[in-house]
Structure formats: structure tokens, C-alpha cells
Amino acid sequence: MDDLLKEAIADAKAVRETALANAKMALEEAFTPKLKSMLSKKI
């Protein structure tokens, strides 16, 4: 039973890390064009 709990916690951490990485990539993809256009307007 203990091993099952440890595995579940490890899986949850892996899922969380994957979700965070995906969210980070999605944010970068969403903001990069806007940031680039803002920077190019200032130059």
C-alpha cells in the first residue's frame, strides 16, 4: 500500500511538472508576437 501511495505522489508530481511546462510554453507562444511588435514599435 505504501508503494502505491509513493507511486501516486510521484505520478502527480510528474503530471504537475508537465502541466506547468505546457502552460509556460503556451504563455510564451501567446506573448512573444505581442512583445516583439511592442519592441519594434519603440525602436
PDB file of N, CA, C and O in Angstrom:
ATOM      1  N   MET A   1       0.831  -1.207   0.000  1.00  0.00           N
ATOM      2  CA  MET A   1       0.000   0.000   0.000  1.00  0.00           C
ATOM      3  C   MET A   1       0.864   1.254   0.000  1.00  0.00           C
ATOM      4  O   MET A   1       0.549   2.240  -0.667  1.00  0.00           O
ATOM      5  N   ASP A   2       1.952   1.203   0.753  1.00  0.00           N
ATOM      6  CA  ASP A   2       2.855   2.347   0.855  1.00  0.00           C
ATOM      7  C   ASP A   2       3.476   2.689  -0.499  1.00  0.00           C
ATOM      8  O   ASP A   2       3.576   3.857  -0.875  1.00  0.00           O
ATOM      9  N   ASP A   3       3.891   1.642  -1.225  1.00  0.00           N
ATOM     10  CA  ASP A   3       4.498   1.858  -2.536  1.00  0.00           C
ATOM     11  C   ASP A   3       3.507   2.484  -3.505  1.00  0.00           C
ATOM     12  O   ASP A   3       3.867   3.339  -4.315  1.00  0.00           O
ATOM     13  N   LEU A   4       2.267   2.052  -3.413  1.00  0.00           N
ATOM     14  CA  LEU A   4       1.222   2.586  -4.285  1.00  0.00           C
ATOM     15  C   LEU A   4       1.044   4.081  -4.045  1.00  0.00           C
ATOM     16  O   LEU A   4       0.891   4.861  -4.986  1.00  0.00           O
ATOM     17  N   LEU A   5       1.066   4.465  -2.784  1.00  0.00           N
ATOM     18  CA  LEU A   5       0.928   5.876  -2.421  1.00  0.00           C
ATOM     19  C   LEU A   5       2.114   6.680  -2.951  1.00  0.00           C
ATOM     20  O   LEU A   5       1.944   7.770  -3.498  1.00  0.00           O
ATOM     21  N   LYS A   6       3.316   6.128  -2.782  1.00  0.00           N
ATOM     22  CA  LYS A   6       4.524   6.811  -3.269  1.00  0.00           C
ATOM     23  C   LYS A   6       4.479   6.978  -4.784  1.00  0.00           C
ATOM     24  O   LYS A   6       4.845   8.024  -5.321  1.00  0.00           O
ATOM     25  N   GLU A   7       4.023   5.924  -5.465  1.00  0.00           N
ATOM     26  CA  GLU A   7       3.905   5.998  -6.928  1.00  0.00           C
ATOM     27  C   GLU A   7       2.878   7.043  -7.344  1.00  0.00           C
ATOM     28  O   GLU A   7       3.101   7.794  -8.294  1.00  0.00           O
ATOM     29  N   ALA A   8       1.768   7.091  -6.644  1.00  0.00           N
ATOM     30  CA  ALA A   8       0.719   8.063  -6.963  1.00  0.00           C
ATOM     31  C   ALA A   8       1.237   9.483  -6.775  1.00  0.00           C
ATOM     32  O   ALA A   8       0.953  10.363  -7.587  1.00  0.00           O
ATOM     33  N   ILE A   9       2.001   9.708  -5.700  1.00  0.00           N
ATOM     34  CA  ILE A   9       2.561  11.041  -5.447  1.00  0.00           C
ATOM     35  C   ILE A   9       3.577  11.396  -6.531  1.00  0.00           C
ATOM     36  O   ILE A   9       3.592  12.524  -7.023  1.00  0.00           O
ATOM     37  N   ALA A  10       4.426  10.439  -6.904  1.00  0.00           N
ATOM     38  CA  ALA A  10       5.417  10.671  -7.953  1.00  0.00           C
ATOM     39  C   ALA A  10       4.725  10.986  -9.279  1.00  0.00           C
ATOM     40  O   ALA A  10       5.147  11.887 -10.004  1.00  0.00           O
ATOM     41  N   ASP A  11       3.659  10.242  -9.595  1.00  0.00           N
ATOM     42  CA  ASP A  11       2.899  10.486 -10.825  1.00  0.00           C
ATOM     43  C   ASP A  11       2.269  11.874 -10.808  1.00  0.00           C
ATOM     44  O   ASP A  11       2.294  12.587 -11.812  1.00  0.00           O
ATOM     45  N   ALA A  12       1.711  12.250  -9.673  1.00  0.00           N
ATOM     46  CA  ALA A  12       1.069  13.561  -9.560  1.00  0.00           C
ATOM     47  C   ALA A  12       2.090  14.671  -9.769  1.00  0.00           C
ATOM     48  O   ALA A  12       1.799  15.675 -10.419  1.00  0.00           O
ATOM     49  N   LYS A  13       3.287  14.491  -9.216  1.00  0.00           N
ATOM     50  CA  LYS A  13       4.339  15.500  -9.398  1.00  0.00           C
ATOM     51  C   LYS A  13       4.742  15.598 -10.863  1.00  0.00           C
ATOM     52  O   LYS A  13       4.947  16.695 -11.381  1.00  0.00           O
ATOM     53  N   ALA A  14       4.855  14.455 -11.530  1.00  0.00           N
ATOM     54  CA  ALA A  14       5.226  14.445 -12.943  1.00  0.00           C
ATOM     55  C   ALA A  14       4.155  15.131 -13.788  1.00  0.00           C
ATOM     56  O   ALA A  14       4.471  15.907 -14.690  1.00  0.00           O
ATOM     57  N   VAL A  15       2.898  14.845 -13.494  1.00  0.00           N
ATOM     58  CA  VAL A  15       1.786  15.468 -14.226  1.00  0.00           C
ATOM     59  C   VAL A  15       1.809  16.978 -14.012  1.00  0.00           C
ATOM     60  O   VAL A  15       1.606  17.748 -14.951  1.00  0.00           O
ATOM     61  N   ARG A  16       2.057  17.394 -12.778  1.00  0.00           N
ATOM     62  CA  ARG A  16       2.095  18.821 -12.440  1.00  0.00           C
ATOM     63  C   ARG A  16       3.228  19.520 -13.195  1.00  0.00           C
ATOM     64  O   ARG A  16       3.044  20.607 -13.743  1.00  0.00           O
ATOM     65  N   GLU A  17       4.401  18.881 -13.216  1.00  0.00           N
ATOM     66  CA  GLU A  17       5.541  19.473 -13.922  1.00  0.00           C
ATOM     67  C   GLU A  17       5.256  19.593 -15.411  1.00  0.00           C
ATOM     68  O   GLU A  17       5.593  20.601 -16.032  1.00  0.00           O
ATOM     69  N   THR A  18       4.642  18.574 -15.982  1.00  0.00           N
ATOM     70  CA  THR A  18       4.295  18.600 -17.401  1.00  0.00           C
ATOM     71  C   THR A  18       3.282  19.706 -17.685  1.00  0.00           C
ATOM     72  O   THR A  18       3.399  20.432 -18.673  1.00  0.00           O
ATOM     73  N   ALA A  19       2.293  19.822 -16.815  1.00  0.00           N
ATOM     74  CA  ALA A  19       1.271  20.856 -16.988  1.00  0.00           C
ATOM     75  C   ALA A  19       1.888  22.242 -16.891  1.00  0.00           C
ATOM     76  O   ALA A  19       1.540  23.132 -17.667  1.00  0.00           O
ATOM     77  N   LEU A  20       2.805  22.434 -15.942  1.00  0.00           N
ATOM     78  CA  LEU A  20       3.470  23.730 -15.797  1.00  0.00           C
ATOM     79  C   LEU A  20       4.307  24.043 -17.032  1.00  0.00           C
ATOM     80  O   LEU A  20       4.296  25.173 -17.520  1.00  0.00           O
ATOM     81  N   ALA A  21       5.029  23.050 -17.539  1.00  0.00           N
ATOM     82  CA  ALA A  21       5.849  23.256 -18.732  1.00  0.00           C
ATOM     83  C   ALA A  21       4.972  23.629 -19.929  1.00  0.00           C
ATOM     84  O   ALA A  21       5.317  24.522 -20.703  1.00  0.00           O
ATOM     85  N   ASN A  22       3.835  22.940 -20.076  1.00  0.00           N
ATOM     86  CA  ASN A  22       2.915  23.241 -21.178  1.00  0.00           C
ATOM     87  C   ASN A  22       2.335  24.644 -21.048  1.00  0.00           C
ATOM     88  O   ASN A  22       2.214  25.364 -22.040  1.00  0.00           O
ATOM     89  N   ALA A  23       1.980  25.028 -19.837  1.00  0.00           N
ATOM     90  CA  ALA A  23       1.418  26.361 -19.608  1.00  0.00           C
ATOM     91  C   ALA A  23       2.453  27.430 -19.930  1.00  0.00           C
ATOM     92  O   ALA A  23       2.131  28.454 -20.532  1.00  0.00           O
ATOM     93  N   LYS A  24       3.686  27.189 -19.530  1.00  0.00           N
ATOM     94  CA  LYS A  24       4.770  28.133 -19.793  1.00  0.00           C
ATOM     95  C   LYS A  24       4.962  28.318 -21.305  1.00  0.00           C
ATOM     96  O   LYS A  24       5.105  29.438 -21.794  1.00  0.00           O
ATOM     97  N   MET A  25       4.963  27.199 -22.027  1.00  0.00           N
ATOM     98  CA  MET A  25       5.124  27.272 -23.479  1.00  0.00           C
ATOM     99  C   MET A  25       3.959  28.001 -24.131  1.00  0.00           C
ATOM    100  O   MET A  25       4.157  28.799 -25.047  1.00  0.00           O
ATOM    101  N   ALA A  26       2.761  27.734 -23.670  1.00  0.00           N
ATOM    102  CA  ALA A  26       1.581  28.389 -24.232  1.00  0.00           C
ATOM    103  C   ALA A  26       1.636  29.891 -23.989  1.00  0.00           C
ATOM    104  O   ALA A  26       1.296  30.678 -24.873  1.00  0.00           O
ATOM    105  N   LEU A  27       2.065  30.292 -22.792  1.00  0.00           N
ATOM    106  CA  LEU A  27       2.178  31.719 -22.486  1.00  0.00           C
ATOM    107  C   LEU A  27       3.234  32.375 -23.366  1.00  0.00           C
ATOM    108  O   LEU A  27       3.023  33.468 -23.891  1.00  0.00           O
ATOM    109  N   GLU A  28       4.371  31.702 -23.524  1.00  0.00           N
ATOM    110  CA  GLU A  28       5.430  32.258 -24.368  1.00  0.00           C
ATOM    111  C   GLU A  28       4.943  32.422 -25.803  1.00  0.00           C
ATOM    112  O   GLU A  28       5.203  33.444 -26.439  1.00  0.00           O
ATOM    113  N   GLU A  29       4.237  31.417 -26.309  1.00  0.00           N
ATOM    114  CA  GLU A  29       3.718  31.496 -27.678  1.00  0.00           C
ATOM    115  C   GLU A  29       2.700  32.615 -27.816  1.00  0.00           C
ATOM    116  O   GLU A  29       2.629  33.270 -28.856  1.00  0.00           O
ATOM    117  N   ALA A  30       1.920  32.834 -26.779  1.00  0.00           N
ATOM    118  CA  ALA A  30       0.895  33.875 -26.831  1.00  0.00           C
ATOM    119  C   ALA A  30       1.506  35.268 -26.743  1.00  0.00           C
ATOM    120  O   ALA A  30       1.051  36.187 -27.423  1.00  0.00           O
ATOM    121  N   PHE A  31       2.532  35.431 -25.913  1.00  0.00           N
ATOM    122  CA  PHE A  31       3.067  36.765 -25.664  1.00  0.00           C
ATOM    123  C   PHE A  31       4.220  37.172 -26.574  1.00  0.00           C
ATOM    124  O   PHE A  31       4.443  38.365 -26.780  1.00  0.00           O
ATOM    125  N   THR A  32       4.953  36.216 -27.120  1.00  0.00           N
ATOM    126  CA  THR A  32       6.116  36.557 -27.934  1.00  0.00           C
ATOM    127  C   THR A  32       5.782  37.489 -29.100  1.00  0.00           C
ATOM    128  O   THR A  32       6.477  38.489 -29.275  1.00  0.00           O
ATOM    129  N   PRO A  33       4.755  37.213 -29.904  1.00  0.00           N
ATOM    130  CA  PRO A  33       4.451  38.141 -31.011  1.00  0.00           C
ATOM    131  C   PRO A  33       4.108  39.542 -30.526  1.00  0.00           C
ATOM    132  O   PRO A  33       4.527  40.530 -31.130  1.00  0.00           O
ATOM    133  N   LYS A  34       3.345  39.635 -29.435  1.00  0.00           N
ATOM    134  CA  LYS A  34       2.974  40.946 -28.896  1.00  0.00           C
ATOM    135  C   LYS A  34       4.204  41.693 -28.412  1.00  0.00           C
ATOM    136  O   LYS A  34       4.363  42.882 -28.686  1.00  0.00           O
ATOM    137  N   LEU A  35       5.074  40.995 -27.692  1.00  0.00           N
ATOM    138  CA  LEU A  35       6.286  41.630 -27.178  1.00  0.00           C
ATOM    139  C   LEU A  35       7.176  42.094 -28.326  1.00  0.00           C
ATOM    140  O   LEU A  35       7.736  43.190 -28.284  1.00  0.00           O
ATOM    141  N   LYS A  36       7.300  41.255 -29.348  1.00  0.00           N
ATOM    142  CA  LYS A  36       8.139  41.627 -30.490  1.00  0.00           C
ATOM    143  C   LYS A  36       7.594  42.867 -31.188  1.00  0.00           C
ATOM    144  O   LYS A  36       8.361  43.755 -31.559  1.00  0.00           O
ATOM    145  N   SER A  37       6.290  42.935 -31.368  1.00  0.00           N
ATOM    146  CA  SER A  37       5.717  44.099 -32.047  1.00  0.00           C
ATOM    147  C   SER A  37       5.838  45.345 -31.176  1.00  0.00           C
ATOM    148  O   SER A  37       6.062  46.440 -31.694  1.00  0.00           O
ATOM    149  N   MET A  38       5.693  45.192 -29.858  1.00  0.00           N
ATOM    150  CA  MET A  38       5.854  46.337 -28.956  1.00  0.00           C
ATOM    151  C   MET A  38       7.291  46.844 -29.001  1.00  0.00           C
ATOM    152  O   MET A  38       7.528  48.052 -29.037  1.00  0.00           O
ATOM    153  N   LEU A  39       8.239  45.930 -28.999  1.00  0.00           N
ATOM    154  CA  LEU A  39       9.649  46.318 -29.031  1.00  0.00           C
ATOM    155  C   LEU A  39       9.994  46.984 -30.362  1.00  0.00           C
ATOM    156  O   LEU A  39      10.716  47.981 -30.387  1.00  0.00           O
ATOM    157  N   SER A  40       9.487  46.444 -31.457  1.00  0.00           N
ATOM    158  CA  SER A  40       9.819  47.019 -32.757  1.00  0.00           C
ATOM    159  C   SER A  40       9.205  48.405 -32.930  1.00  0.00           C
ATOM    160  O   SER A  40       9.763  49.239 -33.643  1.00  0.00           O
ATOM    161  N   LYS A  41       8.067  48.663 -32.291  1.00  0.00           N
ATOM    162  CA  LYS A  41       7.460  49.993 -32.366  1.00  0.00           C
ATOM    163  C   LYS A  41       8.277  51.023 -31.596  1.00  0.00           C
ATOM    164  O   LYS A  41       8.329  52.192 -31.980  1.00  0.00           O
ATOM    165  N   LYS A  42       8.912  50.592 -30.510  1.00  0.00           N
ATOM    166  CA  LYS A  42       9.702  51.509 -29.687  1.00  0.00           C
ATOM    167  C   LYS A  42      11.039  51.855 -30.322  1.00  0.00           C
ATOM    168  O   LYS A  42      11.605  52.917 -30.065  1.00  0.00           O
ATOM    169  N   ILE A  43      11.537  50.946 -31.157  1.00  0.00           N
ATOM    170  CA  ILE A  43      12.854  51.183 -31.775  1.00  0.00           C
ATOM    171  C   ILE A  43      12.738  52.147 -32.946  1.00  0.00           C
ATOM    172  O   ILE A  43      13.741  52.464 -33.586  1.00  0.00           O
TER     173      ILE A  43
END
